[in-house]
Amino acid sequence: MKRIAAVLVLVSSLFGAVSTIAQQQYPPPSQRPPSNDPWTYGPGPQTWNPGWNSRPNPKRGACFYTTAGFQGNHFCVRGGDSLPRLPGNFGDNLSSIQVFGGARVQIFNDRNFSNGSIWISRSVADLRNIPFRGGHTWNNRVSSMIVR
């Protein structure tokens, strides 16, 4: 019995050591370098550049365009991500949303997910067709978003 107990203590301590080593080798998500996914956003504001127009669409997520009909400059957000403020000069400057892979998008009137929102579950070619309040529409109104 003493021999089995000694082996269990040794195995237990080995697994604890492996667990500790594994934790030391893998930093928390906030300290990990960005992935190769073209739509991974890092901390801080994002500076838009024309190269974003040629990036591939996400498999699950949404792309946001400055012109109706999915035209003009755009950026995309993967499912599971959220932006408390939009990159570049896109805030209050979106006119269409293209949704991919069954994603759902919650768009907000102001930064930091505030002052009115609506869920979008399919592509919208012209945000002038989506009512906001007081006779206004969602065209040129979006300032933050959550993509599920």
N, CA, C and O of each residue as an XYZ file, in Angstrom:
592
protein
N       0.814     -1.187      0.000
C       0.000      0.000      0.000
C       0.861      1.256      0.000
O       0.548      2.223     -0.694
N       1.954      1.247      0.781
C       2.828      2.419      0.843
C       3.429      2.704     -0.524
O       3.604      3.858     -0.914
N       3.747      1.615     -1.257
C       4.330      1.771     -2.581
C       3.327      2.428     -3.543
O       3.709      3.304     -4.320
N       2.064      2.024     -3.503
C       1.035      2.605     -4.362
C       0.821      4.068     -4.002
O       0.687      4.921     -4.880
N       0.789      4.352     -2.700
C       0.611      5.736     -2.271
C       1.778      6.595     -2.746
O       1.571      7.731     -3.173
N       3.000      6.070     -2.678
C       4.170      6.815     -3.128
C       4.096      7.086     -4.627
O       4.436      8.178     -5.081
N       3.645      6.078     -5.404
C       3.511      6.255     -6.847
C       2.451      7.311     -7.150
O       2.651      8.144     -8.034
N       1.318      7.289     -6.427
C       0.270      8.271     -6.642
C       0.764      9.680     -6.329
O       0.447     10.622     -7.056
N       1.527      9.831     -5.266
C       2.080     11.140     -4.912
C       3.034     11.611     -5.996
O       3.012     12.782     -6.375
N       3.888     10.692     -6.511
C       4.837     11.039     -7.551
C       4.103     11.444     -8.838
O       4.434     12.457     -9.454
N       3.097     10.637     -9.242
C       2.332     10.949    -10.452
C       1.604     12.278    -10.279
O       1.588     13.110    -11.186
N       1.008     12.466     -9.114
C       0.292     13.716     -8.854
C       1.226     14.910     -8.946
O       0.871     15.937     -9.524
N       2.411     14.781     -8.383
C       3.352     15.904     -8.427
C       3.860     16.134     -9.844
O       4.112     17.276    -10.229
N       4.015     15.055    -10.635
C       4.438     15.225    -12.025
C       3.380     15.973    -12.831
O       3.712     16.882    -13.593
N       2.098     15.597    -12.670
C       1.036     16.297    -13.388
C       0.949     17.749    -12.958
O       0.690     18.628    -13.780
N       1.158     18.003    -11.697
C       1.164     19.388    -11.225
C       2.287     20.174    -11.866
O       2.101     21.331    -12.243
N       3.476     19.545    -11.997
C       4.613     20.210    -12.624
C       4.333     20.464    -14.101
O       4.643     21.537    -14.618
N       3.744     19.471    -14.784
C       3.422     19.651    -16.189
C       2.416     20.786    -16.354
O       2.549     21.616    -17.254
N       1.419     20.817    -15.489
C       0.413     21.873    -15.553
C       1.059     23.236    -15.353
O       0.735     24.184    -16.068
N       1.973     23.347    -14.386
C       2.651     24.607    -14.124
C       3.498     25.025    -15.312
O       3.514     26.198    -15.685
N       4.210     24.062    -15.913
C       5.035     24.373    -17.079
C       4.158     24.835    -18.236
O       4.475     25.809    -18.918
N       3.048     24.122    -18.450
C       2.151     24.496    -19.546
C       1.618     25.910    -19.352
O       1.513     26.666    -20.318
N       1.282     26.274    -18.129
C       0.774     27.614    -17.879
C       1.843     28.661    -18.142
O       1.536     29.767    -18.587
N       3.096     28.320    -17.870
C       4.165     29.277    -18.096
C       4.473     29.443    -19.582
O       4.919     30.509    -20.007
N       4.239     28.395    -20.374
C       4.563     28.456    -21.793
C       3.496     29.166    -22.607
O       3.795     29.679    -23.686
N       2.268     29.211    -22.128
C       1.183     29.798    -22.892
C       0.662     31.038    -22.175
O      -0.050     30.917    -21.178
N       1.004     32.221    -22.663
C       0.543     33.443    -21.984
C      -0.963     33.609    -22.128
O      -1.574     33.021    -23.020
N      -1.555     34.400    -21.261
C      -2.993     34.678    -21.379
C      -3.292     35.353    -22.713
O      -2.401     35.940    -23.327
N      -4.552     35.269    -23.166
C      -4.910     35.836    -24.474
C      -4.493     37.281    -24.665
O      -4.121     37.668    -25.773
N      -4.544     38.085    -23.621
C      -4.200     39.503    -23.767
C      -2.723     39.709    -24.106
O      -2.338     40.777    -24.583
N      -1.885     38.673    -23.856
C      -0.459     38.808    -24.122
C      -0.017     38.020    -25.347
O       1.160     38.057    -25.705
N      -0.928     37.312    -25.994
C      -0.581     36.521    -27.165
C      -0.457     37.422    -28.384
O      -1.178     38.411    -28.510
N       0.473     37.071    -29.291
C       0.561     37.853    -30.525
C      -0.668     37.612    -31.385
O      -1.311     36.571    -31.253
N      -1.014     38.555    -32.268
C      -2.189     38.377    -33.118
C      -2.031     37.154    -34.016
O      -0.917     36.806    -34.408
N      -3.152     36.499    -34.343
C      -3.116     35.341    -35.225
C      -2.956     35.803    -36.668
O      -2.889     37.000    -36.947
N      -2.898     34.838    -37.577
C      -2.783     35.163    -38.997
C      -4.142     35.465    -39.629
O      -4.219     35.731    -40.828
N      -5.198     35.425    -38.845
C      -6.523     35.750    -39.352
C      -6.534     37.218    -39.753
O      -6.183     38.076    -38.943
N      -6.931     37.528    -40.993
C      -6.863     38.932    -41.434
C      -7.822     39.865    -40.702
O      -7.705     41.084    -40.825
N      -8.767     39.315    -39.941
C      -9.718     40.169    -39.245
C      -9.562     40.104    -37.736
O     -10.522     40.370    -37.014
N      -8.375     39.757    -37.235
C      -8.108     39.803    -35.809
C      -7.688     41.219    -35.454
O      -6.728     41.750    -36.011
N      -8.410     41.821    -34.529
C      -8.096     43.182    -34.109
C      -7.296     43.139    -32.818
O      -7.620     42.373    -31.910
N      -6.263     43.947    -32.731
C      -5.473     44.042    -31.519
C      -6.016     45.135    -30.618
O      -7.043     45.741    -30.922
N      -5.333     45.391    -29.512
C      -5.805     46.439    -28.604
C      -5.636     47.824    -29.222
O      -4.791     48.038    -30.092
N      -6.448     48.740    -28.759
C      -6.337     50.125    -29.205
C      -7.067     50.376    -30.505
O      -7.608     49.444    -31.099
N      -7.093     51.618    -30.959
C      -7.803     51.963    -32.188
C      -7.104     51.354    -33.409
O      -5.881     51.209    -33.431
N      -7.878     51.011    -34.394
C      -7.353     50.439    -35.622
C      -7.315     51.508    -36.697
O      -8.285     52.244    -36.880
N      -6.212     51.596    -37.404
C      -6.087     52.535    -38.503
C      -6.440     51.792    -39.780
O      -5.757     50.839    -40.154
N      -7.494     52.220    -40.448
C      -7.925     51.568    -41.674
C      -6.935     51.853    -42.777
O      -6.368     52.943    -42.846
N      -6.724     50.866    -43.652
C      -5.915     51.113    -44.836
C      -6.582     50.446    -46.037
O      -7.342     49.494    -45.854
N      -6.324     50.912    -47.254
C      -7.000     50.386    -48.445
C      -6.821     48.882    -48.639
O      -7.637     48.257    -49.316
N      -5.781     48.286    -48.066
C      -5.564     46.848    -48.179
C      -6.705     46.033    -47.580
O      -6.907     44.877    -47.952
N      -7.451     46.633    -46.651
C      -8.582     45.917    -46.047
C      -9.634     45.570    -47.084
O     -10.354     44.586    -46.918
N      -9.744     46.371    -48.173
C     -10.743     46.101    -49.200
C     -10.480     44.806    -49.959
O     -11.395     44.265    -50.580
N      -9.245     44.295    -49.921
C      -8.932     43.066    -50.653
C      -8.788     41.845    -49.742
O      -8.444     40.764    -50.220
N      -9.038     41.993    -48.464
C      -8.983     40.842    -47.561
C     -10.177     39.927    -47.809
O     -11.232     40.393    -48.241
N     -10.024     38.625    -47.540
C     -11.161     37.711    -47.746
C     -12.252     37.942    -46.705
O     -11.978     38.392    -45.592
N     -13.489     37.628    -47.078
C     -14.595     37.739    -46.135
C     -14.453     36.653    -45.065
O     -13.935     35.574    -45.356
N     -14.898     36.913    -43.843
C     -14.831     35.875    -42.810
C     -15.813     34.750    -43.116
O     -16.850     34.985    -43.736
N     -15.493     33.523    -42.683
C     -16.423     32.399    -42.882
C     -17.696     32.618    -42.082
O     -18.796     32.336    -42.559
N     -17.541     33.119    -40.869
C     -18.683     33.461    -40.021
C     -18.408     34.844    -39.444
O     -17.442     35.033    -38.705
N     -19.248     35.797    -39.779
C     -19.048     37.168    -39.323
C     -19.821     38.121    -40.209
O     -20.844     37.757    -40.788
N     -19.324     39.353    -40.311
C     -20.002     40.359    -41.116
C     -18.999     41.383    -41.632
O     -17.970     41.645    -41.009
N     -19.329     41.954    -42.789
C     -18.532     43.042    -43.352
C     -19.416     44.287    -43.421
O     -20.620     44.201    -43.664
N     -18.793     45.441    -43.202
C     -19.493     46.713    -43.061
C     -18.951     47.680    -44.100
O     -17.745     47.912    -44.174
N     -19.857     48.251    -44.912
C     -19.485     49.045    -46.079
C     -19.945     50.499    -45.937
O     -20.956     50.793    -45.299
N     -19.175     51.390    -46.548
C     -19.498     52.819    -46.485
C     -20.569     53.235    -47.496
O     -21.115     54.334    -47.405
N     -20.868     52.365    -48.449
C     -21.837     52.693    -49.487
C     -22.887     51.586    -49.569
O     -22.582     50.419    -49.325
N     -24.120     51.953    -49.911
C     -25.182     50.959    -50.081
C     -24.797     49.946    -51.165
O     -23.976     50.233    -52.036
N     -25.396     48.778    -51.095
C     -25.120     47.744    -52.091
C     -23.788     47.048    -51.885
O     -23.229     46.490    -52.829
N     -23.268     47.073    -50.654
C     -21.995     46.417    -50.308
C     -20.850     46.968    -51.162
O     -20.021     46.217    -51.675
N     -20.825     48.274    -51.300
C     -19.808     48.966    -52.085
C     -19.008     49.901    -51.178
O     -19.343     50.099    -50.010
N     -17.958     50.462    -51.739
C     -17.127     51.411    -51.001
C     -16.127     50.699    -50.113
O     -15.973     49.480    -50.180
N     -15.457     51.465    -49.288
C     -14.489     50.881    -48.357
C     -15.220     50.042    -47.325
O     -16.382     50.296    -47.009
N     -14.521     49.033    -46.799
C     -15.169     48.177    -45.818
C     -14.160     47.571    -44.848
O     -12.950     47.611    -45.068
N     -14.692     47.018    -43.786
C     -13.933     46.199    -42.847
C     -14.863     45.072    -42.417
O     -16.079     45.166    -42.586
N     -14.290     44.006    -41.861
C     -15.085     42.859    -41.439
C     -14.791     42.520    -39.986
O     -13.743     42.877    -39.447
N     -15.735     41.824    -39.365
C     -15.603     41.389    -37.974
C     -16.013     39.919    -37.921
O     -17.051     39.537    -38.462
N     -15.196     39.104    -37.269
C     -15.482     37.678    -37.134
C     -16.575     37.444    -36.108
O     -16.751     38.244    -35.188
N     -17.315     36.342    -36.263
C     -18.289     35.946    -35.258
C     -17.593     35.749    -33.919
O     -16.522     35.145    -33.856
N     -18.196     36.256    -32.851
C     -17.611     36.169    -31.522
C     -16.830     37.401    -31.111
O     -16.412     37.511    -29.958
N     -16.627     38.329    -32.032
C     -15.871     39.547    -31.719
C     -16.811     40.744    -31.544
O     -17.955     40.728    -31.998
N     -16.307     41.760    -30.887
C     -17.069     42.996    -30.725
C     -16.114     44.183    -30.829
O     -14.935     44.084    -30.488
N     -16.639     45.285    -31.298
C     -15.856     46.517    -31.419
C     -16.577     47.635    -30.682
O     -17.648     48.059    -31.117
N     -16.016     48.127    -29.572
C     -16.640     49.229    -28.847
C     -16.571     50.545    -29.615
O     -17.306     51.482    -29.304
N     -15.708     50.622    -30.599
C     -15.647     51.762    -31.514
C     -15.163     51.229    -32.850
O     -14.419     50.248    -32.892
N     -15.564     51.847    -33.921
C     -15.226     51.347    -35.245
C     -13.857     51.840    -35.680
O     -13.408     52.902    -35.249
N     -13.189     51.064    -36.538
C     -11.855     51.474    -36.992
C     -11.915     52.667    -37.932
O     -12.938     52.940    -38.558
N     -10.802     53.363    -38.014
C     -10.678     54.485    -38.945
C     -11.799     55.491    -38.819
O     -12.191     55.866    -37.714
N     -12.315     55.927    -39.958
C     -13.419     56.897    -39.992
C     -14.757     56.225    -40.278
O     -15.653     56.852    -40.843
N     -14.905     54.963    -39.897
C     -16.141     54.242    -40.195
C     -17.282     54.600    -39.246
O     -18.444     54.395    -39.598
N     -16.993     55.123    -38.064
C     -18.053     55.489    -37.134
C     -19.026     56.467    -37.772
O     -18.619     57.482    -38.338
N     -20.318     56.157    -37.678
C     -21.371     56.975    -38.278
C     -21.189     57.136    -39.787
O     -21.568     58.155    -40.363
N     -20.602     56.115    -40.420
C     -20.348     56.209    -41.859
C     -20.576     54.862    -42.551
O     -19.882     54.548    -43.519
N     -21.536     54.059    -42.073
C     -21.826     52.762    -42.685
C     -23.185     52.795    -43.378
O     -24.145     53.368    -42.861
N     -23.253     52.168    -44.562
C     -24.498     52.167    -45.323
C     -24.991     50.779    -45.697
O     -26.132     50.647    -46.140
N     -24.173     49.729    -45.538
C     -24.629     48.371    -45.805
C     -23.822     47.375    -44.974
O     -22.680     47.633    -44.593
N     -24.456     46.223    -44.704
C     -23.853     45.171    -43.881
C     -24.075     43.833    -44.581
O     -25.204     43.484    -44.924
N     -22.993     43.091    -44.790
C     -23.101     41.765    -45.387
C     -22.772     40.737    -44.314
O     -21.714     40.805    -43.689
N     -23.687     39.772    -44.097
C     -23.566     38.782    -43.026
C     -23.193     37.431    -43.645
O     -23.723     37.056    -44.691
N     -22.274     36.698    -42.990
C     -21.782     35.413    -43.490
C     -21.918     34.315    -42.444
O     -21.797     34.569    -41.245
N     -22.171     33.092    -42.904
C     -22.110     31.908    -42.048
C     -23.112     31.864    -40.924
O     -22.837     31.264    -39.885
N     -24.261     32.475    -41.093
C     -25.284     32.437    -40.055
C     -25.005     33.332    -38.855
O     -25.622     33.165    -37.803
N     -24.091     34.269    -39.000
C     -23.780     35.197    -37.900
C     -24.953     36.138    -37.650
O     -25.820     36.313    -38.506
N     -24.966     36.739    -36.467
C     -25.922     37.796    -36.106
C     -25.111     38.994    -35.648
O     -24.067     38.852    -35.011
N     -25.605     40.168    -35.981
C     -24.881     41.401    -35.677
C     -25.787     42.309    -34.856
O     -26.936     42.554    -35.224
N     -25.255     42.807    -33.734
C     -25.963     43.829    -32.975
C     -25.222     45.134    -33.201
O     -24.063     45.274    -32.811
N     -25.893     46.090    -33.834
C     -25.277     47.396    -34.085
C     -25.822     48.397    -33.082
O     -26.977     48.313    -32.665
N     -24.971     49.349    -32.699
C     -25.313     50.345    -31.682
C     -25.140     51.743    -32.249
O     -24.272     51.987    -33.087
N     -25.973     52.648    -31.783
C     -25.938     54.038    -32.215
C     -24.661     54.752    -31.780
O     -24.122     55.558    -32.538
N     -24.173     54.474    -30.590
C     -22.995     55.167    -30.067
C     -21.885     54.183    -29.723
O     -22.094     52.971    -29.695
N     -20.711     54.725    -29.463
C     -19.577     53.912    -29.022
C     -19.918     53.211    -27.713
O     -20.841     53.593    -26.993
N     -19.144     52.180    -27.437
C     -19.270     51.427    -26.186
C     -20.659     50.823    -25.997
O     -21.169     50.742    -24.880
N     -21.265     50.398    -27.114
C     -22.499     49.618    -27.076
C     -23.632     50.362    -26.364
O     -24.252     49.824    -25.446
N     -23.893     51.577    -26.781
C     -24.898     52.372    -26.065
C     -25.829     53.136    -27.009
O     -25.588     53.250    -28.211
N     -26.914     53.658    -26.402
C     -27.866     54.582    -27.005
C     -28.642     54.003    -28.188
O     -28.735     54.626    -29.245
N     -29.189     52.821    -27.999
C     -30.025     52.205    -29.017
C     -29.291     51.164    -29.821
O     -28.140     51.360    -30.210
N     -29.971     50.036    -30.073
C     -29.357     48.970    -30.866
C     -30.432     48.171    -31.583
O     -31.621     48.284    -31.283
N     -29.994     47.374    -32.525
C     -30.868     46.466    -33.260
C     -30.036     45.250    -33.667
O     -28.834     45.357    -33.908
N     -30.700     44.086    -33.739
C     -30.046     42.861    -34.208
C     -30.287     42.706    -35.700
O     -31.407     42.888    -36.179
N     -29.232     42.369    -36.432
C     -29.299     42.097    -37.870
C     -28.905     40.631    -38.059
O     -27.837     40.216    -37.609
N     -29.760     39.843    -38.721
C     -29.452     38.417    -38.900
C     -29.256     38.040    -40.372
O     -28.986     36.881    -40.684
N     -29.390     39.009    -41.268
C     -29.131     38.746    -42.685
C     -28.555     40.016    -43.304
O     -28.619     41.089    -42.704
N     -28.009     39.896    -44.469
C     -27.380     41.039    -45.127
C     -28.392     42.147    -45.392
O     -29.552     41.894    -45.718
N     -27.917     43.388    -45.242
C     -28.745     44.570    -45.488
C     -28.004     45.427    -46.511
O     -26.961     46.009    -46.213
N     -28.559     45.496    -47.723
C     -27.905     46.233    -48.807
C     -27.981     47.747    -48.637
O     -27.161     48.478    -49.193
N     -28.970     48.222    -47.866
C     -29.127     49.663    -47.690
C     -29.705     49.940    -46.302
O     -30.880     49.671    -46.051
N     -28.886     50.473    -45.409
C     -29.324     50.747    -44.039
C     -30.385     51.844    -43.966
O     -30.968     52.057    -42.903
N     -30.648     52.543    -45.070
C     -31.748     53.517    -45.093
C     -33.097     52.813    -44.983
O     -34.108     53.454    -44.696
N     -33.121     51.493    -45.212
C     -34.358     50.719    -45.127
C     -34.608     50.152    -43.730
O     -35.623     49.489    -43.512
N     -33.713     50.397    -42.791
C     -33.865     49.893    -41.424
C     -34.154     51.086    -40.510
O     -33.278     51.922    -40.291
N     -35.383     51.172    -39.973
C     -35.733     52.328    -39.128
C     -34.983     52.330    -37.799
O     -34.722     51.276    -37.218
N     -34.645     53.513    -37.333
C     -33.995     53.686    -36.024
C     -35.033     54.201    -35.035
O     -35.680     53.398    -34.363
N     -35.206     55.473    -34.929
C     -36.262     56.088    -34.103
C     -36.414     57.542    -34.524
O     -35.509     58.136    -35.111
N     -37.556     58.091    -34.216
C     -37.807     59.491    -34.553
C     -37.756     59.768    -36.044
O     -37.380     60.865    -36.457
N     -38.135     58.777    -36.868
C     -38.121     58.977    -38.303
C     -36.750     58.804    -38.949
O     -36.620     58.961    -40.163
N     -35.734     58.486    -38.165
C     -34.381     58.286    -38.693
C     -34.172     56.825    -39.070
O     -34.975     55.963    -38.712
N     -33.089     56.552    -39.793
C     -32.720     55.185    -40.153
C     -31.336     54.872    -39.592
O     -30.692     55.728    -38.987
N     -30.891     53.639    -39.801
C     -29.558     53.226    -39.324
C     -28.450     53.658    -40.278
O     -27.277     53.440    -39.976
N     -28.777     54.259    -41.412
C     -27.746     54.710    -42.339
C     -26.865     55.776    -41.678
O     -27.373     56.731    -41.091
N     -25.562     55.607    -41.778
C     -24.582     56.550    -41.203
C     -24.818     56.810    -39.718
O     -24.707     57.948    -39.261
N     -25.141     55.767    -38.970
C     -25.449     55.908    -37.557
C     -24.645     54.956    -36.668
O     -24.476     55.250    -35.484
N     -24.144     53.838    -37.180
C     -23.498     52.786    -36.384
C     -22.148     53.246    -35.838
O     -21.313     53.767    -36.577
N     -21.944     53.046    -34.518
C     -20.665     53.449    -33.893
C     -19.992     52.339    -33.099
O     -18.829     52.480    -32.719
N     -20.698     51.232    -32.837
C     -20.099     50.061    -32.194
C     -20.924     48.837    -32.556
O     -22.043     48.971    -33.051
N     -20.382     47.637    -32.315
C     -21.086     46.426    -32.727
C     -20.599     45.187    -32.006
O     -19.478     45.123    -31.501
N     -21.488     44.205    -31.977
C     -21.186     42.871    -31.469
C     -21.585     41.901    -32.576
O     -22.679     42.005    -33.131
N     -20.704     40.961    -32.898
C     -21.004     39.955    -33.921
C     -21.000     38.590    -33.241
O     -20.008     38.210    -32.619
N     -22.089     37.859    -33.353
C     -22.211     36.520    -32.742
C     -22.274     35.468    -33.804
O     -22.378     34.282    -33.493
